[in-house]
Amino acid sequence: MKNFITYLCVSFLFAATFICVPSESFAKKRLPPISANLAIENQTISVGSTVTLVFTVTSGKNISNATVSFQLPEQVTFVSGDATWNGSLQKDVTKQFSIQVKIQGEGEFSVFANVTSSDEGNSFGRTLHLNFIASQNGVEVSSDPFILMKMNKAKTGEQRNGLLRLDSVETPPDSKRGMNQSEKKLDDVIKEMVKEKKKSKIDTSLARPVTPTVSEASVSFTVSGSAYYKDSSGVSHPIRYAQVAAVDSSGNSLGSGTTNATGAYSFTVSATSGSTYTIRVYTTLLSDIANVGSSATTTYYIESSAQTASASNASIGTLTSGTVTSGSTTDSTSGRAFSVLDAMLQYAVETFMLKGSLLPDVNVLFPVTGDVSYYSAGAIYVLRTDALDWDVLGHEFGHFLSDKGASTKFDNSPGGCHGGTSTLTAYSSCAANTKSDGIRLAWSEGWATFFSVASQVYPITNTFNLTFPSIPNVGTTVYHDTEDASLSDDLETIGSGTSGDGYASENSVMSMLWDLVDSSSDTFSDSNAKDELNISH
């Protein structure tokens, strides 16, 4: 990761804990006009300790109706302080809220702090959390996702690679569903996308599949099955065009293939009769069109139970990711990782239909530390709390497209934080920009949000009947950011009134671009200004 970015490290009050955020020159996701920080005062924590949670909030605008609250798990009990607060926040004035709590139990758990506003009919806010790993040996506290906390503690590469195996559910073999006509058309497009790409070269020591290497195979047979991931509403979706491999007990590949549009796979395995193998489905698209991992050189996977090699063809059944729950810090990492991967596929196919050629491979680092998802130098960095927000994922893919896929350099952003309003005025944690920097930042961010939403509402991939999966908040004109933030910005209306601050406002840029492609003729209060354009993005 350090090969990609230079970090600015911000210390927590808790001495042993820190978070690293990208410097201002990188493309960050849009933020609500509230900045916040959650920390713990005490330097030494153990089970039974009473500690102070400190939540600081700074608003970028005057807010007459704001609410602050804390949520505690069963392992943490409230001792004293104000667990809830309601009142006004003044622009650029920092308020501090603190409560005392007692660490009562062991295990993995999280505490949350929220600030929300329903001012002037516009809802927004921030949600922060601290993760605890508690045992009789001590208590570790961090804002990092649990999987990163565990990787940081792992002493060997084998232990770290073991964490790449994610939770999954396996069901018995069932009848294979064939592809319908639209899925076959998608399959043809995918084949065209990769026909000129070189065969993937993946190192199994990094838990990634390679071509069969067994030299003394005694049987060859076909394995088949399917793979799915679950969204936050519990609905299963096919894991499309992901790499699949059969591996022996040492992790060596015995054969590999890919899933198709329905999540089904079928490929040949060569192995010693009677030996055992498992099927792994990786968070890698085809020939590395996109890869999701904890670093640029790792890949997650879900894995079947052990199978016995024989001369007979084997039907493995269905592998499904674990369940994801919006707002949870301990739900399925596999469900979130495959959600990110499927979003990358959808935006990659959309881009291919726009360009007629393939973008460079994109590495998605997930989950990352810090408080924003962002794009930098060909890589997309995704928070765990953004894995279910396809609007955010598409926004960052939009930066990737404008950086690596545009025939003309139309995006020359200086980077920096942003929240929709004028970038020429400081607010919250965002500093004021010069006119030149502000215009370029607003254009870049407005474009990225427009690309994300327009791709969902008017996908070019509809030309062969492909639509985005039916996932919560996908396919609407509203840009959603949930879990760590609360944003619901409708591109149809966001640029009207005071929210559209002109050429240095991303709200103005994205709503202007949206008006070029939407099918509505918008009439404003003066009955004169009308949007009569309807062109393809």
Order of alpha helices (4+ residues) and beta strands (2+ residues): beta-beta-beta-beta-beta-beta-beta-beta-beta-beta-beta-beta-alpha-alpha-beta-alpha-beta-beta-beta-beta-beta-beta-beta-beta-beta-beta-alpha-beta-beta-beta-alpha-alpha-beta-beta-alpha
